[in-house]
Every structure is written in structure tokens, then in C-alpha cells.
């Protein structure tokens, strides 16, 4: 059977840029939706048998109705094409409060044909799915949910996680034991797995992670493991990640496809993918589909040690103009504070005018060591004299330094008075 697997859509991650006047949506949201459209089009055009979304549709648990509408439109296309679609609840989809609806609840509430939301550990058999495959679903397990289930308010968190790991392992083994051994089995989970390499998603994670043991996902009784939560694309059952090297896979493939768009500069070098896999009992072929036209993130760094041609050096630290076009660009500059007035920010922004967004990060360096006059000893200086040296070392504005010096003199005067 033919499977399409993707994860970590985060379609409302509009942390850069402006709004599109035609649609009213942020341009960055349109970037995410463009990738999502490619994925949905592929599923329909190639008539896949099953779509698994492994969690995190949005950036948080309370998406704006406009973003829910855009997500819903695309999932409804899969429903209209009669493609069985599984939506796993991720940590960004789940409310921390017991009894509260998750961000994808409407598909269950409205009983959308061919679409199922997996909000708790679930076994879906071939009879339930209507296709020759079994699916075990493990959605995100919240910290509060774990503690409530175990009644373990006073138990250390690492012990709680050990207990839940053991319970999940027992549950998966129980599922596997009662399945038809002639049909392929897929495990999908939104979780961290032991040995996975993290990317920039550390910045958008909510709370501590439950880490699933590698032995759970590498069980030979499984034929494909569809993971979500970690944004860095990787296969955890074989050599280092290489989408082109099909011989690198062991069975079963254990795949994080990664996020569908770059979330921030932590993912600047990561290509973006979704997976199309031909899943058979005992043998699975994996095809990494690269998402083209993902908006580039460019970051550059320079440390200035000369005050000559400063702005020209900053422009030279950036790639050629044609590479800057439509990119999100960040230039980080370290320099002696004396060079501050030599940086022509207006000229830099004109140089990057064709970029989608330009960020100049200034890091002025302060000379922390104070040079004393020849023959002068620091022990011979009074507190006020030392403070004056401090203002000089930090290049504090003279008017501000005078005011602060007077305030310090008043404080020390009161401290040394008989009443003090």
C-alpha cells in the first residue's frame, strides 16, 4: 500500500514579514500553505492509499479561526478524494487542561468522512481503515495527563516518564500480538525518540519531553514508523540521513520527515521533505520528496577589527544580491563600540531591499579592562574614582555619567554620615 507521511505543519508560524493585501493572510502563512498544498496535491494526484499527519498543525493550541479555515480546506480535499487520513495530536495541538478540546477536534465532532483524529493511544485495524494495513497511533502524551493517569503528583518527573514509557511499550506489544501477521503494520507517534537529533524546534517546544526508547520503534514486527515533533529530517534506523541512499535503510524505516517550512534561522540549512512510502509486510521502500520553493533563510556574521570602509565590509559579508532576493536575512555584527556611528544601516537596508526581510543584529563590544595611569594602584582609588573609571570603560554618555556620578556621591555621603 502507498503511504504519504508528513508532520509539523505549523501553518500559522507568521513570525516574519508582512500581510498579503489580496488574501489578508501573512506572507509567511502563505509559504506554509504552499508547501501544504504540494503535499495534498501529491496525495490526490498519486492516489495514495493512506495519509498520516504526525502532529502539530499549528504553532499553539488556540489557532485563529482563519488558520483553522485554511487547514480545514486542505484536509477536506483529502476527504473528498476518499483518501483515509489520520491526524495525530501533537504537543502544539493539545490543551493542557483535562476535558478541553484539541486544535483538530472539529474533524471528530463533525465526523468528516475518511478523516480520523488520533487523540489517545489507538489501534486501527485493516477492517476499520478499509485498507490492508494496521496502524498503531501514539499521540503526544502531556505531562499533566501522565501525572493524572498515574496519580503521581509527588513522584519525580523522570520516574513518571519511565513508568509511562514502560506502559506504552507494553501497550504496543499487546497490539502487535493480536494483529494479522500477514498485513503490514505502521506505528505513528508524536514524540521524541532516543537517539534523534534535534533542530530548531527546541525554541517552540512546550515543556519537557517524554522520550520513547529506540527499541520500541525499531521492532521488526513494524513495517514503517511515521514520526512527528522533531523538525530535523532523519531516519533513525540506519546510517546518517541521506534521502537519496535507499540502501541505507534497515527495517523498519523510522522517519522524522521534519517540518514543512523553515520555522526560524535554526533551520536555515535544512531542506524540507515529506515522505511517500510503499509499505509491504517485511519490506518498505521510502521516497523522500523535497519541498521546492521553500523560502530561504540566510544568516551571516562578521567581526570588525578596523574602522576603515565599515559598511562596505558589512555588505561584502552578505551573499550576492540575487541570492538575497525574497530571502529572510540576518547579519550579525560584532564591533568595538567606537565604530557604532560608522555603520550605515540605511545603506545596508537599501543593499538588501529585494530580500523578504532583513535583520541587523548589532553586538557592540565593551572594553572591560580599565587602564590606570602609570604608577597608579587600584587600591589607592576611592569608590567614586573607581566608578568614574567604569563609566569611561563603558563609553557612557558624559551627561548621563555626570548625573550617575552625582547620585552615587549622594548615596555614599548618606552611607558615611553619622545618621547612616
N, C-alpha and C positions, 0 to 999 in steps of 0.2 A: 504494500500500500504506500501511497505517496503522501508525505507529511510536509507541511510548511510550519516552521517554528521561528517565532520572533519574541522579543521581550523588551522591557524598559523603554516604552514609547515616550513617556513624559511629555506629552504633546503641548502642554501649557507652560513649558520652561522658557518663558519670554524674558530672559534676564539681560538681553542686549537689544539695541535697536529701536526702531520706530514702528508706527502702525501703518498698515496699508489702507489708504483712503477709500479704495473700492470695496474691500470686504469688511473693513473695520477691525480686522484681526492684526495682532502684532506680526511683523515680517518674520520674526523667529518662529512663531507658531506655524506660519505657512511653511517654513523649512521642514519642521517635524511632520506636518501633514503631507507634504510632498513625498517624503520617504514612506510614510504610512500608505499613501496611495499606490506607490510602486509595489509594496508588499501585497495589498489587497488585489490589485490588478493581476499580479503573478498567480495568486491562488485561484482566481477565477479563470484566467486565460489558460492555465496549465491543468485545470480541472483536478486539483489536488483532492485527496480523499479526506484529509483532516487538517485543520489549522489549530495550532496550540499557541496561545499568547501566554507567556510565562510570567506575567505580572508587571505592575506599575504602569498604569495607563496615564497617570497624571503626576504632577510634582508633589501634590499633597492630597489629603483625604476629602477635601471640600472644593472640588473644581467648580469654576463658574459655569452656569448653565450654557453659555455659548460654547465652551470647550466640550461639555458633555454632548451638545448637539453635533459637533464635528466628529467626535469619536463615534457616536451612535450612527451617524450616516454611513460610515465606512463599515461598521460591523453589520449593519442591516443589509449591505450589499452581499456579504457572505451568506447571510440568512436567505436572501432572495435567490442566490445561486445554489441553495440547498447543500452547502458545504458544512458538515459538522464542525463546530468551532467551540473550543474550550478556552474560557477566560479565567486564568488563575489569579487569585487575590494576592497582591504584593504588599509590602510594608507601607507603600505610599497610597494604597487603596483602602487600607483598613483603619477603622476608627478605634482609638484606644479604649473607648467606653463599651462595656458589655451591653449587647442589645441594640447598639446603633448600627444603622445600615452602612455597608461599604460603598465605595465610589462606583461600583459596577452593578449595584443591586437592581437597577431598573430592568435589566435583561432577564433576571429571575422573576421579578414581580410581574412583568408583562408576559412571561413565558414565551419569549421570542423563539420561533421555530429554528431548530438546528443549532441554537446557541445555549451553552451551559456555563454557569458561573461556578467555579470550584472555590468555596469559601471555607471548607473544612476537609480534613483528610478523607479521600474518597476513592473508591474503586468503581470504575466504569467498565463493564464487560462488553464484549462484542455485541451481545444481544441488545444492550441498552444504547450503544452507539450506532448500531445498524451497519457497521463495517467490521471486517475481520481483524480486529486488534483490541487488546485490553489496555486500559490507561489507569495508572495509579497517580493521583494528584495530591501533592502536599503544598498547600498554600503557606504564606508567611504565618509563623506562629509568634504571636505577640508576647512580650514579657509579662504583661498583666494577665493575659489569657493563660499562660503557663502557670503562674502563681495561683490563680483562681482554681484551675483544674486540679492542681496538686495540693491545694490548701496549705501552701508553704510560705506564708508571709515572713517568717523569721529565718528561713533557710537561705544560706549564701547562694548568690546567683549562679556561680559555677556548678554547684551541686544540683540546682534546679535544671540547668541546661543538660547536665549529664543524665538526669532522670528522663527528661523529655527525649533526648537522643536515643536512649535505650527503648523507650516506648514506641517511638517512630520506627526504629529498626524492627522491633517485634511485630508491629502492625504491618509493615511492608512484607515481612516474611510470611505472615499469616495470609495476606492477599495472594502472594505468589504461590503458596502451597495449594490453593484451591482453584487455580486458573487452568484452562485448557493448555497443555504443554505444546500443542502444535501451532498455536497462534502467537504472533509477535506481541511483546509487552513493552509499553512505553511508560517510563516514570517521568513526571514533570513536577518540578519543585521551585519555589521562590525562596532561596536560602543561600547562605554561604556554605561552601563545601571545603573541607580540609584540603589544603594544598593549592587553592585557587589564588591567582594573582589579582590584586585589587587595582582599580583605576581611580578616576576622579570621583566616583560615586560616594567615596568616603565623605564628601562635602554635603551630600544630600541624604545621607542615611539618617534614620530616626532611631536612636538608641543602640544598645548593644546587640550583637548578633548571636543567634543560635547557629552553631557550626555543625553541619552534618558530617559524619565520618565518611572517608573515601570508600570504605568497604561497602557502604550502603548503596552507593551509586554505581559501583563497578561490578555489581553482582552479575555473573554470567547468564542468569535467567532473564535479565533485561536485554532489550534489543535497541533501545535508544533512550537517552536521558536528556530531557529538554529543560534546561535551567534558565532562571532569571534572577536578577538582583545585582549581579556584578557587571559593570559596564564594559569591561575589557574582554574582547572576544578571545575565546580559548577552548581547547579540547583538553579535558582532564584525564583522558585515558589514552595516553600515547605520548610521543615526543613533543617538543615545543610546537606551539601553534603555527601551522602553515596551511592556509586554505587550499593551496594547490597540490599538496602532498597527500594524496589519498592513501598511500601505502603506510602512512604514519599511524593510522587508526588501529587500535585494538578494539575488541568487542566487549561491552557495548560502547559506542561513542557517547561521551559525556560532555555536552556542549553548552557553553555560555555564548550566545550569538553576540552579546553586547547591546548597548543602546542603539537606537535607530538614527540618532543625530548626535553631534558633539554637544555636550552639555556645557562645558567650560574649557579653559585652557589646559586643564589636566588631561583632556582627551585630544589635545591638538594634533598629536601624531598618530592617533588611532583611526584606521579605516573602519567603516561601518558595514555591517552584514545582516542578513537573515539567512535561514537555512532551508533548503529543500532536500529531503532525505527519502530514499527508497528503503523502506523498513521491511525486512523479512525475518522470519524466525531463524536466529543464529547468524544472520548476515545483514548488515546495513551499509548502504552507500550514502555518503554525505557530500552535499554540494554547497559550498559557501557562495552565496550570491552577494556581491559587493554592491552597496548602495552608492550610485554615482551622483554627482552634483551635490554632495554634502558640503555645506558651507565651510570654507577653510578657516582655521584659527592659526594666526601667525604670531609668534612671540619672539622678540629679540632682546638682547641685553648688551649694554656697553658700560665700561668704566672709564671715565675721563681722568687723565692724569696731566693734561696740558690745557691751557686756556686759549689755544690757537684754533681757529676755524671750528668752533664747538658745534654749531648747528649743522655744518657740512658733515662732520663726523657722525652725528646722530642719524642723518639721512642715509649715510653710507652703511650704517649698521642694519638698515632695513633691506628687504629684497627689492628687486626691480619693480617699477610701478605696475607692470602688467600682472605681477603676482599678488599685488595688494588689492587689485580690483575685486570688490564685493566680499572681501575677507574681513574678519574681526581681528584687529591688530592691536598688539600690546608691545610697547617699547619701555623697558625698564632701564633707567639711567642712574648710575652711582657717580657722584662727583663731589669735590670739595665745595663747601657751602659758598665760598667766594665766587664760584662760577655761576651762581643762580641767575644773575642778570644777563649772562651770555647765551642762555638758552632761548632761542626764538621759537616759542610754542606756536605762534601764528603761522610761521613759515613751515613748521613740521606738519601742521594740520592741512595746510594747502598741499604739501607733498603727498599726503595720504587722503586727498579729497575723494578719490574713487573707491576707497575702502568702505565697507559697510559701517564700521565703527572703529574709531581709533582711541586707544587709551595710552596716555603718557604717565608712567609711574616714576616719580622723582624720589630719589633716595640721597639727599644731601648728607655728606659725611662730616661729622664734627670732630675737630681735633681735641681729643680728651686730655692730652698732656699739656700742662702749663709750663712754659719756660720762665724760670726765675732769673733775675739779674745776677751777674757774676758775683760770687761771694755771698749771695743771699741764701739763707736757710729757711725752709718752710716752717720750722719750729719757731722762727723769730717773728712770723706774721700773726697779726691779730685775726679773729674771726671775720671782721669786716674786710680786712685786706685780702683774706683768702676768698671771700665771697666776690670781691671785685675782680679777682683773677678768674673766677668761674664765669662771670658774665663775659669777660673778654674771650675766654676759650670757646664759649658757645656762640660768639658773634651776636649777642643780644643787642637789640636796638638801644642806642645810647640813652634816649629819653626814658625808655622802659627800664633800663638798668639803673638809672639815677633814682627813679621812683622806688624800685625794689630795694635799692641800697638804703634809701632813707627809711623805708618800712622796717628793714632788718635792724637798722640802728635804733629805731624806736623800741623794737621788741627786746633787743639786747639791753637797752637802757632800763627798761622796766624790770627785766630779769635781775639786773645788778643793783637795783635800788633797794634801800632798807625794807621797803614795804613788800618788794618782790619776794 
